[in-house]
Amino acid sequence: MCLTLLPFSEDDSVEIASWPRDTNELKTWAGADAVFPLKLEQFRIWHDDPETHTFIGRHKGQLVAYGELWIDESEQEIELARIIVHPASRNKGIGQMFVTALVAQSETFGLVDRFLRVLPENTIAIRCYQKSGFKVLPADVQKTFNQRQPVEYVWMKYQSIS
């Protein structure tokens, strides 16, 4: 199975915005403030940040995944964020391939640490991230990271699986 990582295009917005099937799924992906259905303007707002780099995944020519890399030069780290897989492509290994491709892409920025955060109830995503080389951070580190967050997340850090 092969997945191609490409830069996001605004032309992809309509399809990606249709992937969350309900309010809960949208909030799990886009955050507690997201309003269902997602308005296309939201992509422009997200992408206004010059430190946000956006990508899609294509498999057999079909758009199957979307995700972002948030670059934080001051902290010397990258956060993988807003990862979503097309509903018909879920539970087929596409998410793991996409996350692996995002990690490879993140290496081009020359920053060592890669993190992501996920809601605790999103156990399918947590397993996907673990299979992609991410490890759950110790509880004390998560507590520190969550102090500035509106909700409690599970924080994970990439550790090469090679």
Phi and psi in radians as a Rosetta constraint file:
Dihedral C 1 N 2 CA 2 C 2 CIRCULARHARMONIC -2.176 0.35
Dihedral N 2 CA 2 C 2 N 3 CIRCULARHARMONIC 2.392 0.35
Dihedral C 2 N 3 CA 3 C 3 CIRCULARHARMONIC -2.179 0.35
Dihedral N 3 CA 3 C 3 N 4 CIRCULARHARMONIC 2.382 0.35
Dihedral C 3 N 4 CA 4 C 4 CIRCULARHARMONIC -1.859 0.35
Dihedral N 4 CA 4 C 4 N 5 CIRCULARHARMONIC 2.207 0.35
Dihedral C 4 N 5 CA 5 C 5 CIRCULARHARMONIC -1.620 0.35
Dihedral N 5 CA 5 C 5 N 6 CIRCULARHARMONIC 2.229 0.35
Dihedral C 5 N 6 CA 6 C 6 CIRCULARHARMONIC -2.337 0.35
Dihedral N 6 CA 6 C 6 N 7 CIRCULARHARMONIC 2.740 0.35
Dihedral C 6 N 7 CA 7 C 7 CIRCULARHARMONIC -1.112 0.35
Dihedral N 7 CA 7 C 7 N 8 CIRCULARHARMONIC 2.514 0.35
Dihedral C 7 N 8 CA 8 C 8 CIRCULARHARMONIC -1.142 0.35
Dihedral N 8 CA 8 C 8 N 9 CIRCULARHARMONIC 2.505 0.35
Dihedral C 8 N 9 CA 9 C 9 CIRCULARHARMONIC -2.148 0.35
Dihedral N 9 CA 9 C 9 N 10 CIRCULARHARMONIC 2.526 0.35
Dihedral C 9 N 10 CA 10 C 10 CIRCULARHARMONIC -0.990 0.35
Dihedral N 10 CA 10 C 10 N 11 CIRCULARHARMONIC -0.437 0.35
Dihedral C 10 N 11 CA 11 C 11 CIRCULARHARMONIC -1.069 0.35
Dihedral N 11 CA 11 C 11 N 12 CIRCULARHARMONIC -0.375 0.35
Dihedral C 11 N 12 CA 12 C 12 CIRCULARHARMONIC -1.460 0.35
Dihedral N 12 CA 12 C 12 N 13 CIRCULARHARMONIC -0.220 0.35
Dihedral C 12 N 13 CA 13 C 13 CIRCULARHARMONIC -1.005 0.35
Dihedral N 13 CA 13 C 13 N 14 CIRCULARHARMONIC -0.802 0.35
Dihedral C 13 N 14 CA 14 C 14 CIRCULARHARMONIC -1.033 0.35
Dihedral N 14 CA 14 C 14 N 15 CIRCULARHARMONIC -0.830 0.35
Dihedral C 14 N 15 CA 15 C 15 CIRCULARHARMONIC -1.153 0.35
Dihedral N 15 CA 15 C 15 N 16 CIRCULARHARMONIC -0.808 0.35
Dihedral C 15 N 16 CA 16 C 16 CIRCULARHARMONIC -1.100 0.35
Dihedral N 16 CA 16 C 16 N 17 CIRCULARHARMONIC -0.691 0.35
Dihedral C 16 N 17 CA 17 C 17 CIRCULARHARMONIC -1.087 0.35
Dihedral N 17 CA 17 C 17 N 18 CIRCULARHARMONIC -0.400 0.35
Dihedral C 17 N 18 CA 18 C 18 CIRCULARHARMONIC -1.473 0.35
Dihedral N 18 CA 18 C 18 N 19 CIRCULARHARMONIC -0.189 0.35
Dihedral C 18 N 19 CA 19 C 19 CIRCULARHARMONIC -1.186 0.35
Dihedral N 19 CA 19 C 19 N 20 CIRCULARHARMONIC -0.746 0.35
Dihedral C 19 N 20 CA 20 C 20 CIRCULARHARMONIC -1.154 0.35
Dihedral N 20 CA 20 C 20 N 21 CIRCULARHARMONIC 2.177 0.35
Dihedral C 20 N 21 CA 21 C 21 CIRCULARHARMONIC -1.545 0.35
Dihedral N 21 CA 21 C 21 N 22 CIRCULARHARMONIC -0.220 0.35
Dihedral C 21 N 22 CA 22 C 22 CIRCULARHARMONIC -2.785 0.35
Dihedral N 22 CA 22 C 22 N 23 CIRCULARHARMONIC 3.090 0.35
Dihedral C 22 N 23 CA 23 C 23 CIRCULARHARMONIC -1.030 0.35
Dihedral N 23 CA 23 C 23 N 24 CIRCULARHARMONIC -0.777 0.35
Dihedral C 23 N 24 CA 24 C 24 CIRCULARHARMONIC -1.076 0.35
Dihedral N 24 CA 24 C 24 N 25 CIRCULARHARMONIC -0.789 0.35
Dihedral C 24 N 25 CA 25 C 25 CIRCULARHARMONIC -1.121 0.35
Dihedral N 25 CA 25 C 25 N 26 CIRCULARHARMONIC -0.674 0.35
Dihedral C 25 N 26 CA 26 C 26 CIRCULARHARMONIC -1.117 0.35
Dihedral N 26 CA 26 C 26 N 27 CIRCULARHARMONIC -0.804 0.35
Dihedral C 26 N 27 CA 27 C 27 CIRCULARHARMONIC -1.145 0.35
Dihedral N 27 CA 27 C 27 N 28 CIRCULARHARMONIC -0.603 0.35
Dihedral C 27 N 28 CA 28 C 28 CIRCULARHARMONIC -1.090 0.35
Dihedral N 28 CA 28 C 28 N 29 CIRCULARHARMONIC -0.674 0.35
Dihedral C 28 N 29 CA 29 C 29 CIRCULARHARMONIC -1.446 0.35
Dihedral N 29 CA 29 C 29 N 30 CIRCULARHARMONIC -0.858 0.35
Dihedral C 29 N 30 CA 30 C 30 CIRCULARHARMONIC -1.828 0.35
Dihedral N 30 CA 30 C 30 N 31 CIRCULARHARMONIC -0.095 0.35
Dihedral C 30 N 31 CA 31 C 31 CIRCULARHARMONIC 1.915 0.35
Dihedral N 31 CA 31 C 31 N 32 CIRCULARHARMONIC 2.820 0.35
Dihedral C 31 N 32 CA 32 C 32 CIRCULARHARMONIC -1.081 0.35
Dihedral N 32 CA 32 C 32 N 33 CIRCULARHARMONIC -0.440 0.35
Dihedral C 32 N 33 CA 33 C 33 CIRCULARHARMONIC -1.515 0.35
Dihedral N 33 CA 33 C 33 N 34 CIRCULARHARMONIC -0.090 0.35
Dihedral C 33 N 34 CA 34 C 34 CIRCULARHARMONIC -1.171 0.35
Dihedral N 34 CA 34 C 34 N 35 CIRCULARHARMONIC 2.474 0.35
Dihedral C 34 N 35 CA 35 C 35 CIRCULARHARMONIC -1.974 0.35
Dihedral N 35 CA 35 C 35 N 36 CIRCULARHARMONIC 2.261 0.35
Dihedral C 35 N 36 CA 36 C 36 CIRCULARHARMONIC -1.582 0.35
Dihedral N 36 CA 36 C 36 N 37 CIRCULARHARMONIC 2.389 0.35
Dihedral C 36 N 37 CA 37 C 37 CIRCULARHARMONIC -1.326 0.35
Dihedral N 37 CA 37 C 37 N 38 CIRCULARHARMONIC 2.693 0.35
Dihedral C 37 N 38 CA 38 C 38 CIRCULARHARMONIC -1.157 0.35
Dihedral N 38 CA 38 C 38 N 39 CIRCULARHARMONIC 2.260 0.35
Dihedral C 38 N 39 CA 39 C 39 CIRCULARHARMONIC -1.473 0.35
Dihedral N 39 CA 39 C 39 N 40 CIRCULARHARMONIC 2.517 0.35
Dihedral C 39 N 40 CA 40 C 40 CIRCULARHARMONIC -1.079 0.35
Dihedral N 40 CA 40 C 40 N 41 CIRCULARHARMONIC -0.494 0.35
Dihedral C 40 N 41 CA 41 C 41 CIRCULARHARMONIC -0.995 0.35
Dihedral N 41 CA 41 C 41 N 42 CIRCULARHARMONIC -0.499 0.35
Dihedral C 41 N 42 CA 42 C 42 CIRCULARHARMONIC -1.056 0.35
Dihedral N 42 CA 42 C 42 N 43 CIRCULARHARMONIC -0.641 0.35
Dihedral C 42 N 43 CA 43 C 43 CIRCULARHARMONIC -1.061 0.35
Dihedral N 43 CA 43 C 43 N 44 CIRCULARHARMONIC -0.747 0.35
Dihedral C 43 N 44 CA 44 C 44 CIRCULARHARMONIC -1.100 0.35
Dihedral N 44 CA 44 C 44 N 45 CIRCULARHARMONIC -0.703 0.35
Dihedral C 44 N 45 CA 45 C 45 CIRCULARHARMONIC -1.091 0.35
Dihedral N 45 CA 45 C 45 N 46 CIRCULARHARMONIC -0.833 0.35
Dihedral C 45 N 46 CA 46 C 46 CIRCULARHARMONIC -1.042 0.35
Dihedral N 46 CA 46 C 46 N 47 CIRCULARHARMONIC -0.723 0.35
Dihedral C 46 N 47 CA 47 C 47 CIRCULARHARMONIC -1.479 0.35
Dihedral N 47 CA 47 C 47 N 48 CIRCULARHARMONIC -0.053 0.35
Dihedral C 47 N 48 CA 48 C 48 CIRCULARHARMONIC -1.157 0.35
Dihedral N 48 CA 48 C 48 N 49 CIRCULARHARMONIC -0.429 0.35
Dihedral C 48 N 49 CA 49 C 49 CIRCULARHARMONIC -1.295 0.35
Dihedral N 49 CA 49 C 49 N 50 CIRCULARHARMONIC 2.058 0.35
Dihedral C 49 N 50 CA 50 C 50 CIRCULARHARMONIC -1.139 0.35
Dihedral N 50 CA 50 C 50 N 51 CIRCULARHARMONIC -0.258 0.35
Dihedral C 50 N 51 CA 51 C 51 CIRCULARHARMONIC -1.586 0.35
Dihedral N 51 CA 51 C 51 N 52 CIRCULARHARMONIC 0.060 0.35
Dihedral C 51 N 52 CA 52 C 52 CIRCULARHARMONIC -1.766 0.35
Dihedral N 52 CA 52 C 52 N 53 CIRCULARHARMONIC 2.128 0.35
Dihedral C 52 N 53 CA 53 C 53 CIRCULARHARMONIC -2.013 0.35
Dihedral N 53 CA 53 C 53 N 54 CIRCULARHARMONIC 2.176 0.35
Dihedral C 53 N 54 CA 54 C 54 CIRCULARHARMONIC -1.967 0.35
Dihedral N 54 CA 54 C 54 N 55 CIRCULARHARMONIC 2.504 0.35
Dihedral C 54 N 55 CA 55 C 55 CIRCULARHARMONIC -2.455 0.35
Dihedral N 55 CA 55 C 55 N 56 CIRCULARHARMONIC 2.743 0.35
Dihedral C 55 N 56 CA 56 C 56 CIRCULARHARMONIC -2.163 0.35
Dihedral N 56 CA 56 C 56 N 57 CIRCULARHARMONIC 2.826 0.35
Dihedral C 56 N 57 CA 57 C 57 CIRCULARHARMONIC -2.076 0.35
Dihedral N 57 CA 57 C 57 N 58 CIRCULARHARMONIC 2.373 0.35
Dihedral C 57 N 58 CA 58 C 58 CIRCULARHARMONIC -2.067 0.35
Dihedral N 58 CA 58 C 58 N 59 CIRCULARHARMONIC 2.403 0.35
Dihedral C 58 N 59 CA 59 C 59 CIRCULARHARMONIC -2.282 0.35
Dihedral N 59 CA 59 C 59 N 60 CIRCULARHARMONIC 2.130 0.35
Dihedral C 59 N 60 CA 60 C 60 CIRCULARHARMONIC 0.933 0.35
Dihedral N 60 CA 60 C 60 N 61 CIRCULARHARMONIC 0.669 0.35
Dihedral C 60 N 61 CA 61 C 61 CIRCULARHARMONIC 1.444 0.35
Dihedral N 61 CA 61 C 61 N 62 CIRCULARHARMONIC -0.171 0.35
Dihedral C 61 N 62 CA 62 C 62 CIRCULARHARMONIC -1.655 0.35
Dihedral N 62 CA 62 C 62 N 63 CIRCULARHARMONIC 2.459 0.35
Dihedral C 62 N 63 CA 63 C 63 CIRCULARHARMONIC -1.227 0.35
Dihedral N 63 CA 63 C 63 N 64 CIRCULARHARMONIC 2.060 0.35
Dihedral C 63 N 64 CA 64 C 64 CIRCULARHARMONIC -2.195 0.35
Dihedral N 64 CA 64 C 64 N 65 CIRCULARHARMONIC -0.204 0.35
Dihedral C 64 N 65 CA 65 C 65 CIRCULARHARMONIC -2.734 0.35
Dihedral N 65 CA 65 C 65 N 66 CIRCULARHARMONIC 2.718 0.35
Dihedral C 65 N 66 CA 66 C 66 CIRCULARHARMONIC -2.454 0.35
Dihedral N 66 CA 66 C 66 N 67 CIRCULARHARMONIC 2.516 0.35
Dihedral C 66 N 67 CA 67 C 67 CIRCULARHARMONIC -2.893 0.35
Dihedral N 67 CA 67 C 67 N 68 CIRCULARHARMONIC 2.904 0.35
Dihedral C 67 N 68 CA 68 C 68 CIRCULARHARMONIC -2.233 0.35
Dihedral N 68 CA 68 C 68 N 69 CIRCULARHARMONIC 2.647 0.35
Dihedral C 68 N 69 CA 69 C 69 CIRCULARHARMONIC -1.994 0.35
Dihedral N 69 CA 69 C 69 N 70 CIRCULARHARMONIC 2.122 0.35
Dihedral C 69 N 70 CA 70 C 70 CIRCULARHARMONIC -1.765 0.35
Dihedral N 70 CA 70 C 70 N 71 CIRCULARHARMONIC 2.034 0.35
Dihedral C 70 N 71 CA 71 C 71 CIRCULARHARMONIC -1.628 0.35
Dihedral N 71 CA 71 C 71 N 72 CIRCULARHARMONIC 2.209 0.35
Dihedral C 71 N 72 CA 72 C 72 CIRCULARHARMONIC -2.171 0.35
Dihedral N 72 CA 72 C 72 N 73 CIRCULARHARMONIC 1.585 0.35
Dihedral C 72 N 73 CA 73 C 73 CIRCULARHARMONIC -1.077 0.35
Dihedral N 73 CA 73 C 73 N 74 CIRCULARHARMONIC -0.675 0.35
Dihedral C 73 N 74 CA 74 C 74 CIRCULARHARMONIC -1.117 0.35
Dihedral N 74 CA 74 C 74 N 75 CIRCULARHARMONIC -0.593 0.35
Dihedral C 74 N 75 CA 75 C 75 CIRCULARHARMONIC -1.655 0.35
Dihedral N 75 CA 75 C 75 N 76 CIRCULARHARMONIC -0.077 0.35
Dihedral C 75 N 76 CA 76 C 76 CIRCULARHARMONIC 0.992 0.35
Dihedral N 76 CA 76 C 76 N 77 CIRCULARHARMONIC 0.801 0.35
Dihedral C 76 N 77 CA 77 C 77 CIRCULARHARMONIC -2.546 0.35
Dihedral N 77 CA 77 C 77 N 78 CIRCULARHARMONIC 2.860 0.35
Dihedral C 77 N 78 CA 78 C 78 CIRCULARHARMONIC -2.221 0.35
Dihedral N 78 CA 78 C 78 N 79 CIRCULARHARMONIC 2.407 0.35
Dihedral C 78 N 79 CA 79 C 79 CIRCULARHARMONIC -1.984 0.35
Dihedral N 79 CA 79 C 79 N 80 CIRCULARHARMONIC 2.238 0.35
Dihedral C 79 N 80 CA 80 C 80 CIRCULARHARMONIC -1.422 0.35
Dihedral N 80 CA 80 C 80 N 81 CIRCULARHARMONIC 2.323 0.35
Dihedral C 80 N 81 CA 81 C 81 CIRCULARHARMONIC -2.560 0.35
Dihedral N 81 CA 81 C 81 N 82 CIRCULARHARMONIC 2.833 0.35
Dihedral C 81 N 82 CA 82 C 82 CIRCULARHARMONIC 0.803 0.35
Dihedral N 82 CA 82 C 82 N 83 CIRCULARHARMONIC 0.844 0.35
Dihedral C 82 N 83 CA 83 C 83 CIRCULARHARMONIC -1.488 0.35
Dihedral N 83 CA 83 C 83 N 84 CIRCULARHARMONIC 2.255 0.35
Dihedral C 83 N 84 CA 84 C 84 CIRCULARHARMONIC -2.508 0.35
Dihedral N 84 CA 84 C 84 N 85 CIRCULARHARMONIC 2.530 0.35
Dihedral C 84 N 85 CA 85 C 85 CIRCULARHARMONIC -2.047 0.35
Dihedral N 85 CA 85 C 85 N 86 CIRCULARHARMONIC 2.461 0.35
Dihedral C 85 N 86 CA 86 C 86 CIRCULARHARMONIC -0.895 0.35
Dihedral N 86 CA 86 C 86 N 87 CIRCULARHARMONIC 2.375 0.35
Dihedral C 86 N 87 CA 87 C 87 CIRCULARHARMONIC -0.917 0.35
Dihedral N 87 CA 87 C 87 N 88 CIRCULARHARMONIC -0.684 0.35
Dihedral C 87 N 88 CA 88 C 88 CIRCULARHARMONIC -1.280 0.35
Dihedral N 88 CA 88 C 88 N 89 CIRCULARHARMONIC -0.223 0.35
Dihedral C 88 N 89 CA 89 C 89 CIRCULARHARMONIC -1.827 0.35
Dihedral N 89 CA 89 C 89 N 90 CIRCULARHARMONIC 0.054 0.35
Dihedral C 89 N 90 CA 90 C 90 CIRCULARHARMONIC -1.315 0.35
Dihedral N 90 CA 90 C 90 N 91 CIRCULARHARMONIC 2.666 0.35
Dihedral C 90 N 91 CA 91 C 91 CIRCULARHARMONIC 1.076 0.35
Dihedral N 91 CA 91 C 91 N 92 CIRCULARHARMONIC 0.555 0.35
Dihedral C 91 N 92 CA 92 C 92 CIRCULARHARMONIC -2.248 0.35
Dihedral N 92 CA 92 C 92 N 93 CIRCULARHARMONIC 0.182 0.35
Dihedral C 92 N 93 CA 93 C 93 CIRCULARHARMONIC 1.553 0.35
Dihedral N 93 CA 93 C 93 N 94 CIRCULARHARMONIC -0.061 0.35
Dihedral C 93 N 94 CA 94 C 94 CIRCULARHARMONIC -1.124 0.35
Dihedral N 94 CA 94 C 94 N 95 CIRCULARHARMONIC -0.764 0.35
Dihedral C 94 N 95 CA 95 C 95 CIRCULARHARMONIC -1.023 0.35
Dihedral N 95 CA 95 C 95 N 96 CIRCULARHARMONIC -0.777 0.35
Dihedral C 95 N 96 CA 96 C 96 CIRCULARHARMONIC -1.116 0.35
Dihedral N 96 CA 96 C 96 N 97 CIRCULARHARMONIC -0.750 0.35
Dihedral C 96 N 97 CA 97 C 97 CIRCULARHARMONIC -1.090 0.35
Dihedral N 97 CA 97 C 97 N 98 CIRCULARHARMONIC -0.719 0.35
Dihedral C 97 N 98 CA 98 C 98 CIRCULARHARMONIC -1.159 0.35
Dihedral N 98 CA 98 C 98 N 99 CIRCULARHARMONIC -0.790 0.35
Dihedral C 98 N 99 CA 99 C 99 CIRCULARHARMONIC -1.087 0.35
Dihedral N 99 CA 99 C 99 N 100 CIRCULARHARMONIC -0.732 0.35
Dihedral C 99 N 100 CA 100 C 100 CIRCULARHARMONIC -1.054 0.35
Dihedral N 100 CA 100 C 100 N 101 CIRCULARHARMONIC -0.713 0.35
Dihedral C 100 N 101 CA 101 C 101 CIRCULARHARMONIC -1.170 0.35
Dihedral N 101 CA 101 C 101 N 102 CIRCULARHARMONIC -0.686 0.35
Dihedral C 101 N 102 CA 102 C 102 CIRCULARHARMONIC -1.112 0.35
Dihedral N 102 CA 102 C 102 N 103 CIRCULARHARMONIC -0.711 0.35
Dihedral C 102 N 103 CA 103 C 103 CIRCULARHARMONIC -1.071 0.35
Dihedral N 103 CA 103 C 103 N 104 CIRCULARHARMONIC -0.797 0.35
Dihedral C 103 N 104 CA 104 C 104 CIRCULARHARMONIC -1.052 0.35
Dihedral N 104 CA 104 C 104 N 105 CIRCULARHARMONIC -0.746 0.35
Dihedral C 104 N 105 CA 105 C 105 CIRCULARHARMONIC -1.108 0.35
Dihedral N 105 CA 105 C 105 N 106 CIRCULARHARMONIC -0.662 0.35
Dihedral C 105 N 106 CA 106 C 106 CIRCULARHARMONIC -1.106 0.35
Dihedral N 106 CA 106 C 106 N 107 CIRCULARHARMONIC -0.441 0.35
Dihedral C 106 N 107 CA 107 C 107 CIRCULARHARMONIC -1.124 0.35
Dihedral N 107 CA 107 C 107 N 108 CIRCULARHARMONIC -0.391 0.35
Dihedral C 107 N 108 CA 108 C 108 CIRCULARHARMONIC -1.217 0.35
Dihedral N 108 CA 108 C 108 N 109 CIRCULARHARMONIC -0.248 0.35
Dihedral C 108 N 109 CA 109 C 109 CIRCULARHARMONIC -1.532 0.35
Dihedral N 109 CA 109 C 109 N 110 CIRCULARHARMONIC -0.158 0.35
Dihedral C 109 N 110 CA 110 C 110 CIRCULARHARMONIC 1.281 0.35
Dihedral N 110 CA 110 C 110 N 111 CIRCULARHARMONIC 0.293 0.35
Dihedral C 110 N 111 CA 111 C 111 CIRCULARHARMONIC -1.816 0.35
Dihedral N 111 CA 111 C 111 N 112 CIRCULARHARMONIC 2.395 0.35
Dihedral C 111 N 112 CA 112 C 112 CIRCULARHARMONIC -1.384 0.35
Dihedral N 112 CA 112 C 112 N 113 CIRCULARHARMONIC -0.827 0.35
Dihedral C 112 N 113 CA 113 C 113 CIRCULARHARMONIC -1.466 0.35
Dihedral N 113 CA 113 C 113 N 114 CIRCULARHARMONIC 2.349 0.35
Dihedral C 113 N 114 CA 114 C 114 CIRCULARHARMONIC -2.233 0.35
Dihedral N 114 CA 114 C 114 N 115 CIRCULARHARMONIC 2.227 0.35
Dihedral C 114 N 115 CA 115 C 115 CIRCULARHARMONIC -2.190 0.35
Dihedral N 115 CA 115 C 115 N 116 CIRCULARHARMONIC 2.908 0.35
Dihedral C 115 N 116 CA 116 C 116 CIRCULARHARMONIC -2.686 0.35
Dihedral N 116 CA 116 C 116 N 117 CIRCULARHARMONIC 2.836 0.35
Dihedral C 116 N 117 CA 117 C 117 CIRCULARHARMONIC -2.279 0.35
Dihedral N 117 CA 117 C 117 N 118 CIRCULARHARMONIC 2.576 0.35
Dihedral C 117 N 118 CA 118 C 118 CIRCULARHARMONIC -2.598 0.35
Dihedral N 118 CA 118 C 118 N 119 CIRCULARHARMONIC 2.576 0.35
Dihedral C 118 N 119 CA 119 C 119 CIRCULARHARMONIC -1.175 0.35
Dihedral N 119 CA 119 C 119 N 120 CIRCULARHARMONIC 2.446 0.35
Dihedral C 119 N 120 CA 120 C 120 CIRCULARHARMONIC -1.003 0.35
Dihedral N 120 CA 120 C 120 N 121 CIRCULARHARMONIC -0.566 0.35
Dihedral C 120 N 121 CA 121 C 121 CIRCULARHARMONIC -1.333 0.35
Dihedral N 121 CA 121 C 121 N 122 CIRCULARHARMONIC -0.166 0.35
Dihedral C 121 N 122 CA 122 C 122 CIRCULARHARMONIC -1.520 0.35
Dihedral N 122 CA 122 C 122 N 123 CIRCULARHARMONIC 1.128 0.35
Dihedral C 122 N 123 CA 123 C 123 CIRCULARHARMONIC -1.159 0.35
Dihedral N 123 CA 123 C 123 N 124 CIRCULARHARMONIC -0.533 0.35
Dihedral C 123 N 124 CA 124 C 124 CIRCULARHARMONIC -1.114 0.35
Dihedral N 124 CA 124 C 124 N 125 CIRCULARHARMONIC -0.774 0.35
Dihedral C 124 N 125 CA 125 C 125 CIRCULARHARMONIC -1.141 0.35
Dihedral N 125 CA 125 C 125 N 126 CIRCULARHARMONIC -0.713 0.35
Dihedral C 125 N 126 CA 126 C 126 CIRCULARHARMONIC -1.033 0.35
Dihedral N 126 CA 126 C 126 N 127 CIRCULARHARMONIC -0.785 0.35
Dihedral C 126 N 127 CA 127 C 127 CIRCULARHARMONIC -1.099 0.35
Dihedral N 127 CA 127 C 127 N 128 CIRCULARHARMONIC -0.703 0.35
Dihedral C 127 N 128 CA 128 C 128 CIRCULARHARMONIC -1.043 0.35
Dihedral N 128 CA 128 C 128 N 129 CIRCULARHARMONIC -0.821 0.35
Dihedral C 128 N 129 CA 129 C 129 CIRCULARHARMONIC -1.137 0.35
Dihedral N 129 CA 129 C 129 N 130 CIRCULARHARMONIC -0.666 0.35
Dihedral C 129 N 130 CA 130 C 130 CIRCULARHARMONIC -1.106 0.35
Dihedral N 130 CA 130 C 130 N 131 CIRCULARHARMONIC -0.721 0.35
Dihedral C 130 N 131 CA 131 C 131 CIRCULARHARMONIC -1.147 0.35
Dihedral N 131 CA 131 C 131 N 132 CIRCULARHARMONIC -0.377 0.35
Dihedral C 131 N 132 CA 132 C 132 CIRCULARHARMONIC -1.605 0.35
Dihedral N 132 CA 132 C 132 N 133 CIRCULARHARMONIC 0.029 0.35
Dihedral C 132 N 133 CA 133 C 133 CIRCULARHARMONIC 1.866 0.35
Dihedral N 133 CA 133 C 133 N 134 CIRCULARHARMONIC 0.072 0.35
Dihedral C 133 N 134 CA 134 C 134 CIRCULARHARMONIC -1.556 0.35
Dihedral N 134 CA 134 C 134 N 135 CIRCULARHARMONIC 2.478 0.35
Dihedral C 134 N 135 CA 135 C 135 CIRCULARHARMONIC -2.092 0.35
Dihedral N 135 CA 135 C 135 N 136 CIRCULARHARMONIC 2.453 0.35
Dihedral C 135 N 136 CA 136 C 136 CIRCULARHARMONIC -1.155 0.35
Dihedral N 136 CA 136 C 136 N 137 CIRCULARHARMONIC 2.305 0.35
Dihedral C 136 N 137 CA 137 C 137 CIRCULARHARMONIC -1.276 0.35
Dihedral N 137 CA 137 C 137 N 138 CIRCULARHARMONIC 2.716 0.35
Dihedral C 137 N 138 CA 138 C 138 CIRCULARHARMONIC -1.009 0.35
Dihedral N 138 CA 138 C 138 N 139 CIRCULARHARMONIC 2.648 0.35
Dihedral C 138 N 139 CA 139 C 139 CIRCULARHARMONIC -0.979 0.35
Dihedral N 139 CA 139 C 139 N 140 CIRCULARHARMONIC -0.680 0.35
Dihedral C 139 N 140 CA 140 C 140 CIRCULARHARMONIC -1.172 0.35
Dihedral N 140 CA 140 C 140 N 141 CIRCULARHARMONIC -0.625 0.35
Dihedral C 140 N 141 CA 141 C 141 CIRCULARHARMONIC -1.208 0.35
Dihedral N 141 CA 141 C 141 N 142 CIRCULARHARMONIC -0.750 0.35
Dihedral C 141 N 142 CA 142 C 142 CIRCULARHARMONIC -1.070 0.35
Dihedral N 142 CA 142 C 142 N 143 CIRCULARHARMONIC -0.705 0.35
Dihedral C 142 N 143 CA 143 C 143 CIRCULARHARMONIC -1.043 0.35
Dihedral N 143 CA 143 C 143 N 144 CIRCULARHARMONIC -0.754 0.35
Dihedral C 143 N 144 CA 144 C 144 CIRCULARHARMONIC -1.108 0.35
Dihedral N 144 CA 144 C 144 N 145 CIRCULARHARMONIC -0.825 0.35
Dihedral C 144 N 145 CA 145 C 145 CIRCULARHARMONIC -1.095 0.35
Dihedral N 145 CA 145 C 145 N 146 CIRCULARHARMONIC -0.647 0.35
Dihedral C 145 N 146 CA 146 C 146 CIRCULARHARMONIC -1.341 0.35
Dihedral N 146 CA 146 C 146 N 147 CIRCULARHARMONIC -0.212 0.35
Dihedral C 146 N 147 CA 147 C 147 CIRCULARHARMONIC -1.036 0.35
Dihedral N 147 CA 147 C 147 N 148 CIRCULARHARMONIC -0.532 0.35
Dihedral C 147 N 148 CA 148 C 148 CIRCULARHARMONIC -1.724 0.35
Dihedral N 148 CA 148 C 148 N 149 CIRCULARHARMONIC 0.183 0.35
Dihedral C 148 N 149 CA 149 C 149 CIRCULARHARMONIC -1.879 0.35
Dihedral N 149 CA 149 C 149 N 150 CIRCULARHARMONIC 2.661 0.35
Dihedral C 149 N 150 CA 150 C 150 CIRCULARHARMONIC -1.295 0.35
Dihedral N 150 CA 150 C 150 N 151 CIRCULARHARMONIC -0.366 0.35
Dihedral C 150 N 151 CA 151 C 151 CIRCULARHARMONIC -2.436 0.35
Dihedral N 151 CA 151 C 151 N 152 CIRCULARHARMONIC 2.893 0.35
Dihedral C 151 N 152 CA 152 C 152 CIRCULARHARMONIC -1.421 0.35
Dihedral N 152 CA 152 C 152 N 153 CIRCULARHARMONIC 2.230 0.35
Dihedral C 152 N 153 CA 153 C 153 CIRCULARHARMONIC -1.980 0.35
Dihedral N 153 CA 153 C 153 N 154 CIRCULARHARMONIC 2.800 0.35
Dihedral C 153 N 154 CA 154 C 154 CIRCULARHARMONIC -1.598 0.35
Dihedral N 154 CA 154 C 154 N 155 CIRCULARHARMONIC 2.119 0.35
Dihedral C 154 N 155 CA 155 C 155 CIRCULARHARMONIC -1.731 0.35
Dihedral N 155 CA 155 C 155 N 156 CIRCULARHARMONIC 2.388 0.35
Dihedral C 155 N 156 CA 156 C 156 CIRCULARHARMONIC -2.292 0.35
Dihedral N 156 CA 156 C 156 N 157 CIRCULARHARMONIC 2.606 0.35
Dihedral C 156 N 157 CA 157 C 157 CIRCULARHARMONIC -2.185 0.35
Dihedral N 157 CA 157 C 157 N 158 CIRCULARHARMONIC 2.437 0.35
Dihedral C 157 N 158 CA 158 C 158 CIRCULARHARMONIC -1.285 0.35
Dihedral N 158 CA 158 C 158 N 159 CIRCULARHARMONIC 2.333 0.35
Dihedral C 158 N 159 CA 159 C 159 CIRCULARHARMONIC -2.354 0.35
Dihedral N 159 CA 159 C 159 N 160 CIRCULARHARMONIC 2.044 0.35
Dihedral C 159 N 160 CA 160 C 160 CIRCULARHARMONIC -0.807 0.35
Dihedral N 160 CA 160 C 160 N 161 CIRCULARHARMONIC 2.362 0.35
Dihedral C 160 N 161 CA 161 C 161 CIRCULARHARMONIC -1.720 0.35
Dihedral N 161 CA 161 C 161 N 162 CIRCULARHARMONIC 0.109 0.35
